[in-house]
Amino acid sequence: MTQVRQLTPRRRRVVLHTDTPEDARTGPDADTDAYVRLLLAPGNVTYPEPFDLDRVKAALPGEAWPRMRSYTIRHHHPRTAEITLDFALHDRDGLATTWVRRVRPGDTVPYLQPRGTYRPAAHAAHHLLVGDDTSLSAVAAAAERLPSGARATVLLEVDSAHEEQPVDAPAKTDIIWLHRGTHRAGTLLADAVRHLHLPTQGLHAFVHGETHAVREIRGHLLHDRGVPRDRISASGYWRHTPHP
């Protein structure tokens, strides 16, 4: 860990140095939503270094094995062999939120090699990118890699104006921030998509975030707007559950 800092009241940035410079690659052949899978120790478990997953599994019972959590790479830094990860801080302190609140520069964390599957289509007439706090990194990274001159609409739902982040997208990109307030996560996004004026032909969509909202938006794009399935990248990152 080379840097840890608070970006907003509910968002924290961690910069990791990697011993594998290829993991920090960038350029036209890199996926825009490349993600790493962090291996986080449960409870007060600590692992010997250098970390070896097979050795850990052979030596410890299953409840002590690391838990895997996936996070989109917000920025690649090939010159310094670093990758930047931004974390949404949740009200309920789960394993990842607890870890990111405690981590400090100089700490280490094992991870699995980056993966990714999405690249904005150069020939699309219009790009629609939709997400919430948890998918902000993926949506922002995809927006910033849109082809020069591409037309796009970006919808991002966050708690309040304090959570807005800079997105260095092409000039013809409309970035719309929705402030959740007391609304259930994703409801503002689903309603906003329904009211957008979008082309009926050549639309490509990237929709990631709360599972129920993603399903609703995907269904609307498929059935109401006639967007082909192969032009929609949709993924539920988490599921809303009411507080007890």
N, C-alpha and C positions, 0 to 999 in steps of 0.2 A: 504494500500500500504506500503510494507516494503522496497522496493528498486526500483529505476528507474535509468537506465543507458543507455548510447549510446553504442551500440555494433559496429556499422559501420556507415558511413555517412548516410545510408538510412535504418537503422534498430535500433529499440529501444526496450529494455527489461524492462518489468514490473513484479515485484514479488508481488503477492497478498497473504495476510494472510486470511484464511477462518475460519469462526466460525463452519464450518461443516467438521471435519477432514476426513470424508469419501470422500469428494471431492478431496482430495490430495492423494487418494489411488494409489498404484502401485502394480506390481506383475503379475503373469501369467493370472489372470482373468480380468485385466484392458485392455481396448481397446487402441491401439497405437495412434489412431487419435482422442482421447477424446477431446471435445471442450466445452468451456463455451460460453454462450450467455450474453454478457455485455448489460446492460440497460443504455444507454447514454442519458443525458438530452439535448434537442435541444436548441440552442441559449443560452440565459442567464437564463434559467429556473433552479431553485434549488428545491430540494425535502426535506421535513422534515425527520428527522431520529428518530427512526428506519424506514427504507424505507419499504413501503407496497404498492405493485403494485395495488392491488384492491382499496385501499384508494386513491391513486394518480389518478386513472382513474375516480373514483367517484367524486373527488373534482375539477379536472381540465379539460378544453376542450381538444379535441383530438390532436390539434396541439402542446400541451404542454406535451403530454405523452412521455415517454422514447422510444427511437429507439433501436431496438435490432440488435447487430452485433456479429457474431460468430467468435471465435478465437481458434485455436488448442492449447492445453496445451503442451508446449515444454518440461517441466520437472515437475514431481511430487515430493513433499518433505513431505512425510507422518509424519516424526518425528517432523517437525516444523509446520505442517498443512499449507503449502504454495504451491502455484502453480506458475509456470513461464510462461509468455506469451511474445512472440516476435512479434513486429509489423513492417511491411514494411511501410516506410514513402513515401507517394505518392506526386507527383508534385502538384496535385490539393488537397487543404486542405478541405476534406470532414469532416463529423462529427467525425469519429473515429480518423483520422489523427490529427485534431485540438485538440481533447481530449488528445491523447497520447503525443503531444508536450508540453502540459500544465501541465500534471499530475505530482504530487510531492509525495515523501514519506509522509505518514500520511493522504493522501486523501483517500476517500472511493468510491467504485463503486458497485452498486448492480449487481448481475448476477443470471442467472438461472442454475440449477444443471447440471453438465457436462453430455454430451452424447458422444457416439462414436459407430462405427460399424465395424471397420477394425482390423483384426488380421492376421499377415502373416501366410500363410499355411505352416505347418511343413513339408509336403510331397512334396512341389513344387521342380521341378528340377532346376528352375532358377527364381529369382525374378527380375522384372523390376520396378523401382520406378522413376517417372518423375514429376518434378514440377518447378515452378518459384519462384520469391520472395515471393508471397502471400501464397504459399503452402510449403515453405521451412520447417516450423516447423513440418507440417504433414509428409512430406517425410523423414526428418531427424529422427523424432520420430519412424516412421515405420522401417527405416533402422537399428536403434539402437536396435530394438526389434526382429530382424530376428533371427531365430533359430541358435544356434551354428553350424558352419560348412556349413551354407547355402551359395549357390552361388548367387550373385546378381550384378546387374548393376544399378547405381544411376546416373541419369542425372538431374542437377540443373542449371537453367538459371538465371543469375543475371546481374546487370548492368556492373560490372567490377570486377577485382580481389579483389578490396577493400571490396566487399560484401561477399566474401567466409566465411563460418563458419565451425568450427570443427564438424565432424560427427563421433561418436564413433561406427562405424559399425563393424561386424565380419570381420575376416582377408580376407575371400574370396570375399569381396565386392569391386567392381571397382567403385570409385566415380569420376565422370567426371563433371567439372564445365564449363559452357558455358557463355561467356561474351557477353552480348547483344549489347553493343555499340549503333549504330544507327539503328539496325534491329528492326522490329516490334516485340513486345512481343510474344513469343511462336514459332516464325518461326524457330529459331535455334533448339529448342527441336524437333519439328516435323521432320525436316531434319535429325537430328542426330539419331532418332529412326529408320528411314527408312534404315539407313546405318549400323545399329548394326548387328553383327553376334550373333544371339540368337538361342537357341534350338527350334525346331519346336514342341516338346512335353514337357508337364509339365511346361509351362511358366505361371507365375502369374504376373499380372501387377497392379500397383497403379499409376494412372495418374490424377494429380490435378493441376489446374492453370487457365490460360486464356481460356475462353470458346471455341473460335474458334480452338485454338491449341489442346485442349483436345478432341474435336470432331474429328479432323483430325487424331490424334494419335490413338484414339479408333477405328475409321473406318479402319485404316491401320492394326491394330492388329487383328481385326475381319475378314476382307475380304482378306487381302494379306497374313497374317500369319496363319490364321485359329485358333486363340485363342478363346476358348469358352467364351460366354458372362459372365458366372458365375465365370470366372477367371480374370475378369477385374473390378477393382474398379476405376471409372472415375467420376470426378466432376469438373464442371466449377465454379471457385471462383469469377471471374469477367469477364467483356467483354471490349475488346479494343475499344475505340472510338477516332477517330482523333481529335486533337486539332482544335478548330474553327479558 
